[in-house]
Amino acid sequence: MSKIKLLLDLVEDIRSLADSLQALCDKAVQGEPDSGQTQPVESETPEPSNISLEQVRTVLTDKSRNGLTAEVRELIRKYGADKLSEIKPEHFSAVLKEAEVLGNG
């Protein structure tokens, strides 16, 4: 892996960490989320997922780098989140399935 690729990955991880910290601070200040937020998608039977946040982040980062940033953001919002780190782990599998078809249409 090239040094540039490693640095780009590091920058992406730092940005993600900053987003997560910002969300944590926002929730601590607000106490409760806005009532105007998009409601998360409820699947019929949420199954326990062995998919990690890092796996989802890797796929979505690749899609975003391939020019699908708007679609990636919309997918995250579909699951009631403003940031990837706010998506519930039980939705990771569904997010990955939907992400795989981004850009294929």
GIMOCOR-V67654 format. One record per backbone hydrogen bond with DSSP energy under -1.0 kcal/mol. CO is the residue of the C=O (numbers start at 0). NH is the residue of the N-H. E is the energy in kcal/mol with one decimal. If there is no record, write none. Layout:
{{CO & NH & E} {CO & NH & E}}
This chain:
{{1 & 5 & -2.2} {2 & 6 & -2.5} {3 & 7 & -2.7} {4 & 8 & -2.4} {5 & 9 & -2.3} {6 & 10 & -2.6} {7 & 11 & -2.3} {8 & 12 & -2.4} {9 & 13 & -2.5} {10 & 14 & -2.5} {11 & 15 & -2.3} {12 & 16 & -2.5} {13 & 17 & -2.5} {14 & 18 & -2.5} {15 & 19 & -2.5} {16 & 20 & -2.7} {17 & 21 & -2.4} {18 & 22 & -2.4} {19 & 23 & -2.3} {20 & 24 & -2.5} {21 & 25 & -2.7} {22 & 26 & -2.4} {23 & 27 & -2.1} {24 & 28 & -2.2} {25 & 29 & -2.7} {26 & 30 & -2.5} {51 & 55 & -1.8} {52 & 56 & -2.9} {53 & 57 & -2.3} {54 & 58 & -1.9} {55 & 59 & -2.7} {56 & 60 & -2.6} {57 & 61 & -2.0} {58 & 62 & -2.2} {59 & 63 & -2.5} {60 & 64 & -2.5} {61 & 65 & -1.1} {62 & 67 & -1.9} {63 & 66 & -1.6} {67 & 71 & -2.4} {68 & 72 & -2.5} {69 & 73 & -2.3} {70 & 74 & -2.2} {71 & 75 & -2.2} {72 & 76 & -2.5} {73 & 77 & -2.1} {75 & 80 & -1.4} {76 & 79 & -2.2} {82 & 85 & -1.9} {83 & 86 & -1.8} {87 & 90 & -2.3} {88 & 91 & -1.4} {90 & 94 & -2.6} {91 & 95 & -2.5} {92 & 96 & -2.2} {93 & 97 & -2.4} {94 & 98 & -2.6} {95 & 99 & -2.0} {98 & 101 & -1.0} {100 & 103 & -2.1}}
